[in-house]
Amino acid sequence: MAALRKRSSTLTVIAICLLILLISGGLFTMYLTHTISSDAEIINKLGIIRGLIQRLVKLELAGVESNELIEGHRIQDKRI
């Protein structure tokens, strides 16, 4: 009977430790997601800018005047 109690208390301690690890892992994942979200926002904005530059260079090389396009994007994309 004493061996059964000892085994039961050992399993309880192991279960509590695993639960603590699970909760701390979840909290750490939430923290990393929050930290990385601002980096992802910056990368997305840089991608928009790169695409705009690429499009303007392509149009300029094709002989299309792009001054109006630059001004139009400056007005449209206030979020950048």
Secondary structure, DSSP 8 states (H G I E B T S, - for coil): -HHHHHHHHHHHHHHHHHHHHHHHHHHHHHHHHHHHHHHHHHHHHHHHHHHHHHHHHHHHHTT---HHHHHHHHHH-TT-
